[in-house]
Amino acid sequence: MTRAFVALGSNLDNPAAQLKLALVALAALPGTSLLASSALYRTTPVGFIAQPDFVNAVAELDTALDADALLDALMQIERMHGRVRSFRNAPRVLDLDLLTYGDEIRHSEVLTLPHPRMHERAFVLQPLAQIAPDYQLGHYGSARELAERLGSAGIERLND
């Protein structure tokens, strides 16, 4: 079994409900247990800003799936929710990003592990720090340290 962290995001079609359904789908993946999930956070868009706010969360999984199979499963869940990839940072019904997969380091056209920008994204680090504050992101530091460094501007924790 391998520990993996997945970032969840949505800003279309009732985003909070989309994330809750996605968490159920993650927990139902074969050979996979949902160990923890963060609260939901309302966040301002990054990149293309002329769109609704996002709702984001992070899930911690224990999985027997290999990284490629897990990525395929995440993309299948996105498709089941109606995800359409129109352009980078576009509005979306559901976005599932594989942040880490154990200690695996990989740089391919399909998958980069750990996620190459997660240490720069408060909308990932705030929920990650909630469920795994001491999780080390390589030489960058712990999730808690990085979340504190980036701050919480543009991020609002929603009621559980």
C-alpha positions as CSV (number, residue, x, y, z in Angstrom):
1,M,0.0,0.0,0.0
2,T,1.2,3.5,-0.8
3,R,0.1,6.8,0.7
4,A,-1.0,9.3,-1.9
5,F,-2.4,12.9,-1.6
6,V,-5.0,14.2,-4.1
7,A,-6.1,17.8,-4.5
8,L,-9.7,18.3,-5.4
9,G,-11.2,21.4,-6.9
10,S,-14.4,22.6,-8.5
11,N,-16.1,25.9,-9.4
12,L,-19.1,24.8,-11.5
13,D,-22.4,22.9,-10.8
14,N,-22.5,23.1,-7.0
15,P,-18.7,22.8,-6.3
16,A,-19.1,21.6,-2.6
17,A,-21.4,18.8,-3.7
18,Q,-19.0,17.9,-6.5
19,L,-16.1,17.5,-4.0
20,K,-18.2,15.5,-1.6
21,L,-19.2,13.1,-4.4
22,A,-15.6,12.9,-5.5
23,L,-14.5,11.9,-2.0
24,V,-17.0,9.1,-2.1
25,A,-15.7,7.9,-5.5
26,L,-12.1,8.1,-4.2
27,A,-13.0,5.9,-1.2
28,A,-14.6,3.4,-3.5
29,L,-11.5,2.9,-5.7
30,P,-10.3,-0.7,-5.7
31,G,-7.6,-1.4,-3.2
32,T,-7.9,2.1,-1.8
33,S,-8.8,3.6,1.5
34,L,-9.6,7.2,2.2
35,L,-7.6,7.9,5.3
36,A,-8.4,11.6,5.7
37,S,-10.0,14.5,3.9
38,S,-9.7,18.2,4.7
39,A,-12.5,20.7,5.2
40,L,-13.7,22.5,2.1
41,Y,-12.1,25.8,1.3
42,R,-13.5,28.6,-0.9
43,T,-10.6,30.0,-3.0
44,T,-10.1,32.7,-5.6
45,P,-9.1,31.5,-9.1
46,V,-5.5,31.4,-10.2
47,G,-4.4,32.2,-13.7
48,F,-7.7,32.8,-15.5
49,I,-9.5,35.0,-13.0
50,A,-12.7,35.8,-14.9
51,Q,-14.5,32.8,-13.4
52,P,-16.3,31.8,-10.2
53,D,-14.4,31.1,-7.0
54,F,-13.3,27.5,-6.4
55,V,-14.0,25.0,-3.7
56,N,-10.9,23.0,-2.8
57,A,-9.9,20.2,-0.6
58,V,-7.2,17.5,-0.2
59,A,-7.6,13.8,0.4
60,E,-5.1,11.3,1.8
61,L,-5.3,7.8,0.4
62,D,-3.7,4.5,1.1
63,T,-3.8,2.6,-2.2
64,A,-2.6,-0.6,-3.8
65,L,-3.0,1.0,-7.3
66,D,0.2,2.0,-8.9
67,A,0.6,5.7,-9.8
68,D,-0.5,5.3,-13.4
69,A,-3.6,3.4,-12.4
70,L,-4.4,5.9,-9.8
71,L,-4.0,8.8,-12.2
72,D,-6.3,6.9,-14.7
73,A,-8.9,6.4,-12.0
74,L,-8.8,10.1,-11.1
75,M,-9.3,11.1,-14.7
76,Q,-12.2,8.7,-15.0
77,I,-13.9,10.2,-11.9
78,E,-13.4,13.7,-13.5
79,R,-15.1,12.4,-16.7
80,M,-17.9,10.9,-14.8
81,H,-18.6,14.4,-13.3
82,G,-18.6,15.9,-16.7
83,R,-15.1,17.4,-16.8
84,V,-14.2,19.1,-20.1
85,R,-10.6,20.3,-20.6
86,S,-11.0,23.4,-22.7
87,F,-8.0,25.5,-21.7
88,R,-5.5,25.8,-18.9
89,N,-7.0,27.1,-15.6
90,A,-10.5,27.0,-17.2
91,P,-13.6,26.7,-15.0
92,R,-14.3,23.1,-14.3
93,V,-16.8,20.8,-12.7
94,L,-14.1,18.7,-11.1
95,D,-10.3,18.7,-11.0
96,L,-8.4,15.9,-9.3
97,D,-4.6,16.3,-9.1
98,L,-2.3,13.6,-7.9
99,L,0.0,15.6,-5.6
100,T,2.2,12.8,-4.3
101,Y,2.5,9.1,-4.6
102,G,4.6,7.7,-1.8
103,D,8.2,8.9,-2.3
104,E,8.0,8.5,-6.0
105,I,9.7,11.1,-8.2
106,R,8.8,11.2,-11.8
107,H,8.8,13.6,-14.7
108,S,6.9,12.4,-17.8
109,E,4.5,13.9,-20.3
110,V,1.6,12.4,-18.4
111,L,2.6,12.7,-14.8
112,T,5.0,14.7,-12.6
113,L,5.5,13.6,-9.0
114,P,5.4,15.3,-6.7
115,H,3.1,17.8,-8.3
116,P,5.5,20.5,-9.6
117,R,3.6,23.6,-8.2
118,M,2.0,22.4,-5.1
119,H,4.5,24.1,-2.8
120,E,3.5,27.4,-4.4
121,R,-0.3,27.0,-4.0
122,A,-2.0,28.1,-0.8
123,F,-5.2,26.5,-2.0
124,V,-3.4,23.1,-1.8
125,L,-1.3,23.8,1.2
126,Q,-4.0,25.1,3.5
127,P,-6.1,21.9,3.3
128,L,-3.0,19.7,3.2
129,A,-1.7,21.3,6.4
130,Q,-5.0,20.7,8.0
131,I,-4.8,16.9,7.5
132,A,-1.0,16.3,7.4
133,P,0.7,19.3,8.9
134,D,4.1,17.6,9.3
135,Y,4.1,16.1,5.8
136,Q,7.4,17.1,4.2
137,L,7.4,18.5,0.7
138,G,11.0,17.7,-0.2
139,H,13.5,20.5,0.6
140,Y,10.7,23.1,0.7
141,G,9.6,22.2,4.3
142,S,6.5,20.8,6.0
143,A,2.9,21.5,4.8
144,R,2.3,23.6,7.8
145,E,5.5,25.8,7.3
146,L,4.7,26.3,3.6
147,A,1.0,27.1,4.4
148,E,2.0,29.7,7.0
149,R,4.6,31.2,4.6
150,L,2.1,31.6,1.8
151,G,-0.7,32.8,4.1
152,S,-4.4,32.4,3.6
153,A,-5.3,35.5,1.5
154,G,-8.1,34.5,-0.9
155,I,-8.9,31.3,1.1
156,E,-11.9,30.8,3.4
157,R,-12.6,27.6,5.2
158,L,-16.2,26.6,4.8
159,N,-18.3,25.2,7.6
160,D,-17.9,21.4,7.9
